[in-house]
Amino acid sequence: MSSGEHDVLQDQLEDGEPENRNVESTESIESQVTLESEITSGRDKLLKNFFMEKVLDSKKTYHYTGMKKDYLELIYSEIKIKSERINMWKGSRRTKTGKIQDKYLKKRREMVKLTTKEQFIFTLVRLRRNPSLEMLCDIFGIDKGTGSKIFITWILFLEKELNFLLPFSTREEMIRVPKPKCFTKKSLNNLEQ
């Protein structure tokens, strides 16, 4: 602090005014910060809403998600009820398993920035278009850590709920399938030598 600034502060202390000025300036700074955060959150919501509108446009849905809008709505309607009750992934040790009590569900819905449909779209867009997590989080107005949790949670959830859509053969079924010559035991023995 320079000697000139010190003298001004000393004069203000003698007059008894700096406390009032500090209170007024603190209040104005707080109101500016509040206004700026409201503007920022408004922009985030606007960007998210524009993006969701674009994704849910029947002409663009396939481009962003890899499925037609009718199929997207059908799959979402099938998983909607269960998706509202999923536990967010917090690491293999910290993630709770089991059912959530109804009294906590309401509180959880209030805390979440994205609806279950937005989380579903977030995951599908990430899988189909492979944007960076940071870019997708910016579009949806969430931080990177939350985006990562949402993505991992939904991947694990969709794997369990939609596994009937991608049937994989079991080992027993594969035994009966004829193999090409290059995969017979005799051919594999030649490779080892």
C-alpha positions in Angstrom: 0.0 0.0 0.0 1.4 3.4 -1.0 1.7 6.3 1.4 -1.1 8.2 -0.5 -3.5 5.3 -0.2 -2.7 5.0 3.5 -3.4 8.7 4.0 -6.8 8.4 2.3 -7.7 5.4 4.5 -6.6 7.3 7.6 -8.8 10.3 6.6 -11.8 8.0 6.1 -11.2 6.3 9.4 -11.3 9.7 11.1 -14.5 10.6 9.3 -16.2 7.3 10.3 -17.3 6.6 6.7 -15.3 3.5 5.5 -17.5 1.0 7.2 -20.6 2.3 5.3 -18.7 2.4 2.1 -17.4 -1.1 2.6 -20.9 -2.4 3.3 -22.3 -0.7 0.2 -19.4 -1.8 -2.0 -19.6 -5.4 -0.6 -23.4 -5.5 -1.3 -22.9 -4.2 -4.8 -20.2 -6.7 -5.5 -22.3 -9.5 -4.1 -25.3 -8.4 -6.3 -23.0 -8.2 -9.4 -21.7 -11.7 -8.7 -25.2 -13.0 -8.2 -26.3 -11.4 -11.4 -23.3 -12.8 -13.3 -24.0 -16.3 -12.0 -27.7 -16.0 -13.0 -26.7 -14.9 -16.5 -24.2 -17.8 -16.7 -26.7 -20.4 -15.5 -29.3 -18.9 -17.9 -26.8 -19.3 -20.8 -26.1 -22.9 -19.8 -29.8 -23.7 -19.7 -30.3 -22.0 -23.0 -27.5 -23.9 -24.6 -28.7 -27.2 -23.2 -32.3 -26.6 -24.3 -31.2 -25.7 -27.8 -29.0 -28.8 -28.0 -31.8 -31.0 -26.7 -34.2 -29.5 -29.2 -31.7 -30.2 -32.0 -31.2 -33.8 -30.9 -34.9 -34.5 -30.5 -35.7 -33.1 -34.0 -36.8 -36.2 -35.9 -34.4 -35.3 -38.8 -31.4 -35.0 -36.6 -32.0 -37.7 -33.9 -30.2 -40.4 -35.9 -27.2 -38.3 -36.5 -26.7 -37.5 -32.8 -27.8 -40.8 -31.2 -27.6 -43.5 -33.8 -31.3 -44.3 -33.6 -34.5 -42.9 -35.0 -36.6 -40.7 -32.8 -39.4 -43.3 -32.5 -36.9 -46.0 -31.3 -35.3 -43.5 -28.9 -38.7 -42.7 -27.3 -39.6 -46.4 -27.1 -36.4 -47.4 -25.4 -36.6 -44.4 -23.0 -40.2 -45.2 -22.1 -39.1 -48.8 -21.2 -36.2 -47.6 -18.9 -37.7 -44.4 -17.6 -39.1 -45.7 -14.2 -36.0 -47.7 -13.4 -33.7 -44.8 -14.5 -35.2 -42.5 -11.9 -34.1 -44.9 -9.1 -30.5 -45.6 -10.2 -27.6 -44.8 -7.9 -24.9 -42.5 -9.4 -21.6 -44.2 -9.9 -19.0 -42.9 -7.3 -16.3 -45.5 -7.8 -16.4 -49.2 -7.2 -16.1 -48.9 -3.4 -18.3 -45.9 -2.8 -21.3 -46.7 -5.0 -24.3 -47.8 -3.0 -26.3 -50.8 -4.2 -29.8 -51.7 -3.4 -33.1 -49.8 -3.4 -33.4 -46.1 -2.5 -36.2 -45.1 -0.2 -38.9 -42.9 -1.7 -38.2 -40.0 0.8 -34.7 -39.6 -0.6 -35.8 -39.8 -4.3 -37.5 -36.4 -4.2 -34.5 -34.8 -2.6 -32.2 -36.3 -5.2 -34.3 -35.1 -8.1 -34.1 -31.5 -6.8 -30.2 -31.8 -6.7 -29.7 -33.2 -10.1 -29.1 -30.6 -12.9 -30.1 -33.0 -15.7 -33.3 -34.9 -16.1 -33.1 -38.6 -16.7 -34.0 -38.1 -20.4 -31.1 -35.5 -20.7 -28.7 -38.0 -19.0 -29.9 -40.7 -21.5 -29.3 -38.3 -24.4 -25.9 -37.2 -23.0 -24.8 -40.9 -22.9 -26.1 -41.7 -26.4 -24.5 -38.6 -28.0 -21.2 -39.5 -26.3 -21.4 -43.0 -27.6 -22.4 -42.1 -31.1 -20.5 -38.9 -31.9 -17.6 -39.3 -29.4 -17.2 -35.6 -28.5 -14.8 -34.8 -25.7 -16.3 -35.1 -22.3 -15.4 -31.5 -21.6 -17.3 -30.2 -24.7 -20.4 -32.3 -23.9 -20.4 -31.1 -20.3 -20.1 -27.5 -21.5 -23.2 -28.0 -23.7 -25.2 -29.5 -20.8 -23.9 -27.0 -18.3 -22.4 -29.4 -15.9 -18.8 -30.0 -14.7 -16.6 -32.7 -16.0 -16.7 -34.9 -12.9 -20.5 -35.0 -13.0 -20.5 -35.8 -16.7 -18.1 -38.6 -16.1 -20.3 -40.0 -13.3 -23.4 -39.7 -15.5 -21.7 -41.5 -18.4 -20.4 -44.4 -16.4 -23.6 -44.8 -14.5 -25.7 -44.9 -17.6 -23.3 -47.3 -19.4 -23.6 -49.8 -16.6 -27.4 -49.2 -16.3 -28.0 -49.7 -20.0 -25.9 -52.8 -20.1 -28.1 -54.4 -17.6 -31.4 -53.1 -18.9 -30.9 -53.6 -22.6 -28.8 -56.7 -22.8 -31.7 -58.5 -24.5 -31.1 -56.3 -27.5 -27.6 -57.6 -28.1 -27.6 -61.4 -27.6 -24.1 -62.9 -27.4 -23.6 -66.6 -28.0 -22.6 -68.8 -25.1 -19.7 -71.1 -25.1 -22.0 -74.2 -25.4 -23.6 -72.7 -28.5 -20.2 -72.0 -30.1 -19.0 -75.6 -29.7 -21.5 -76.7 -32.3 -20.5 -74.1 -34.8 -18.0 -75.4 -37.4 -14.6 -73.6 -37.2 -12.4 -72.6 -40.1 -9.3 -74.8 -40.6 -7.0 -72.1 -39.3 -8.6 -72.4 -35.8 -8.4 -76.2 -35.5 -6.0 -77.7 -33.0 -3.7 -79.1 -35.7 -3.3 -75.7 -37.4 -2.6 -74.0 -34.0 0.1 -76.5 -33.2 1.9 -75.4 -36.4 1.9 -71.8 -35.3 3.7 -72.7 -32.0 6.7 -74.2 -33.8 
